Amino acid sequence: MKDTLLSLLGSLGLAFWVKITTDSPTCTYYFGPFSTELEAQDAQSGYCEDLRGEGAQNITVTCERRRRPSELTITEDWGGVRELRGNRLTAIAS
């Protein structure tokens, strides 16, 4: 039921997403969707902790109400492509 609600909210641009930008590496990450802003805010500390553990620096966090981003991780800094699996960033052979 919750997945159906989130899918509907996402298609209408009403779901909340956590947007995290970092300076090193220069990246933008989207985490979500969430049905409420409070739910998104509650989740953001775990995402930041994982990114700090990966060596990210100068982390900025915002919550946005929007449609699903076309890309969940946007960067040009890495030599290969990476994706988020669970709460961990994983390198993918290019």
KOLRO-773267 format. One record per residue (C-alpha): x, y, z; residue number from 1; residue in three letters. Coordinates in pm, whole numbers, plus 50000, padded with zeros to 5 digits. Example, Ala and Ser with C-alpha at 12.3 -4.5 7.8 and 13.67 -1.06 7.14 Angstrom:
BEGIN
{x = 51230 y = 49550 z = 50780 k = 1 r = ala}
{x = 51367 y = 49894 z = 50714 k = 2 r = ser}
END
This chain:
BEGIN
{x = 50000 y = 50000 z = 50000 k = 1 r = met}
{x = 50280 y = 50242 z = 50094 k = 2 r = lys}
{x = 50464 y = 50167 z = 49768 k = 3 r = asp}
{x = 50150 y = 50247 z = 49571 k = 4 r = thr}
{x = 50106 y = 50576 z = 49757 k = 5 r = leu}
{x = 50472 y = 50673 z = 49700 k = 6 r = leu}
{x = 50443 y = 50583 z = 49333 k = 7 r = ser}
{x = 50137 y = 50804 z = 49298 k = 8 r = leu}
{x = 50299 y = 51092 z = 49491 k = 9 r = leu}
{x = 50612 y = 51057 z = 49277 k = 10 r = gly}
{x = 50423 y = 51065 z = 48949 k = 11 r = ser}
{x = 50240 y = 51379 z = 49061 k = 12 r = leu}
{x = 50560 y = 51547 z = 49182 k = 13 r = gly}
{x = 50436 y = 51542 z = 49541 k = 14 r = leu}
{x = 50690 y = 51301 z = 49695 k = 15 r = ala}
{x = 50977 y = 51432 z = 49905 k = 16 r = phe}
{x = 51339 y = 51358 z = 49813 k = 17 r = trp}
{x = 51657 y = 51419 z = 50009 k = 18 r = val}
{x = 51907 y = 51603 z = 49787 k = 19 r = lys}
{x = 52268 y = 51586 z = 49903 k = 20 r = ile}
{x = 52550 y = 51770 z = 49730 k = 21 r = thr}
{x = 52919 y = 51725 z = 49804 k = 22 r = thr}
{x = 53226 y = 51919 z = 49691 k = 23 r = asp}
{x = 53470 y = 51629 z = 49706 k = 24 r = ser}
{x = 53376 y = 51439 z = 49505 k = 25 r = pro}
{x = 53158 y = 51687 z = 49321 k = 26 r = thr}
{x = 52828 y = 51499 z = 49332 k = 27 r = cys}
{x = 52455 y = 51535 z = 49370 k = 28 r = thr}
{x = 52268 y = 51244 z = 49528 k = 29 r = tyr}
{x = 51893 y = 51194 z = 49553 k = 30 r = tyr}
{x = 51741 y = 50964 z = 49815 k = 31 r = phe}
{x = 51372 y = 50882 z = 49834 k = 32 r = gly}
{x = 51090 y = 50894 z = 49772 k = 33 r = pro}
{x = 50931 y = 50982 z = 50106 k = 34 r = phe}
{x = 50566 y = 51056 z = 50173 k = 35 r = ser}
{x = 50637 y = 51342 z = 50418 k = 36 r = thr}
{x = 50909 y = 51599 z = 50466 k = 37 r = glu}
{x = 50958 y = 51479 z = 50825 k = 38 r = leu}
{x = 51021 y = 51124 z = 50703 k = 39 r = glu}
{x = 51281 y = 51257 z = 50457 k = 40 r = ala}
{x = 51449 y = 51468 z = 50726 k = 41 r = gln}
{x = 51463 y = 51171 z = 50963 k = 42 r = asp}
{x = 51646 y = 50964 z = 50699 k = 43 r = ala}
{x = 51903 y = 51223 z = 50592 k = 44 r = gln}
{x = 52150 y = 51176 z = 50880 k = 45 r = ser}
{x = 52208 y = 50813 z = 50785 k = 46 r = gly}
{x = 52277 y = 50908 z = 50424 k = 47 r = tyr}
{x = 52523 y = 51179 z = 50531 k = 48 r = cys}
{x = 52700 y = 50938 z = 50766 k = 49 r = glu}
{x = 52745 y = 50687 z = 50483 k = 50 r = asp}
{x = 52879 y = 50955 z = 50248 k = 51 r = leu}
{x = 53123 y = 51079 z = 50515 k = 52 r = arg}
{x = 53239 y = 50719 z = 50553 k = 53 r = gly}
{x = 53306 y = 50716 z = 50178 k = 54 r = glu}
{x = 53521 y = 51030 z = 50217 k = 55 r = gly}
{x = 53274 y = 51292 z = 50093 k = 56 r = ala}
{x = 53344 y = 51649 z = 50205 k = 57 r = gln}
{x = 53141 y = 51972 z = 50233 k = 58 r = asn}
{x = 52803 y = 51799 z = 50245 k = 59 r = ile}
{x = 52489 y = 52009 z = 50192 k = 60 r = thr}
{x = 52142 y = 51861 z = 50248 k = 61 r = val}
{x = 51799 y = 51981 z = 50136 k = 62 r = thr}
{x = 51455 y = 51821 z = 50114 k = 63 r = cys}
{x = 51264 y = 51878 z = 49792 k = 64 r = glu}
{x = 50912 y = 51798 z = 49683 k = 65 r = arg}
{x = 50950 y = 51679 z = 49325 k = 66 r = arg}
{x = 50911 y = 51401 z = 49070 k = 67 r = arg}
{x = 51160 y = 51116 z = 49068 k = 68 r = arg}
{x = 51495 y = 51245 z = 48941 k = 69 r = pro}
{x = 51609 y = 51087 z = 48614 k = 70 r = ser}
{x = 51948 y = 51015 z = 48778 k = 71 r = glu}
{x = 51990 y = 50939 z = 49148 k = 72 r = leu}
{x = 52367 y = 51006 z = 49150 k = 73 r = thr}
{x = 52512 y = 51280 z = 48931 k = 74 r = ile}
{x = 52890 y = 51324 z = 48904 k = 75 r = thr}
{x = 53177 y = 51360 z = 48666 k = 76 r = glu}
{x = 53449 y = 51308 z = 48929 k = 77 r = asp}
{x = 53468 y = 50928 z = 48934 k = 78 r = trp}
{x = 53662 y = 50723 z = 48683 k = 79 r = gly}
{x = 53384 y = 50463 z = 48672 k = 80 r = gly}
{x = 53013 y = 50464 z = 48730 k = 81 r = val}
{x = 52882 y = 50412 z = 49083 k = 82 r = arg}
{x = 52538 y = 50337 z = 49210 k = 83 r = glu}
{x = 52376 y = 50330 z = 49547 k = 84 r = leu}
{x = 52284 y = 49983 z = 49671 k = 85 r = arg}
{x = 52104 y = 49992 z = 50000 k = 86 r = gly}
{x = 52300 y = 50247 z = 50201 k = 87 r = asn}
{x = 52636 y = 50181 z = 50033 k = 88 r = arg}
{x = 52796 y = 50329 z = 49725 k = 89 r = leu}
{x = 52925 y = 50053 z = 49499 k = 90 r = thr}
{x = 53170 y = 50085 z = 49210 k = 91 r = ala}
{x = 53057 y = 49929 z = 48883 k = 92 r = ile}
{x = 53311 y = 49824 z = 48624 k = 93 r = ala}
{x = 53295 y = 50057 z = 48326 k = 94 r = ser}
END
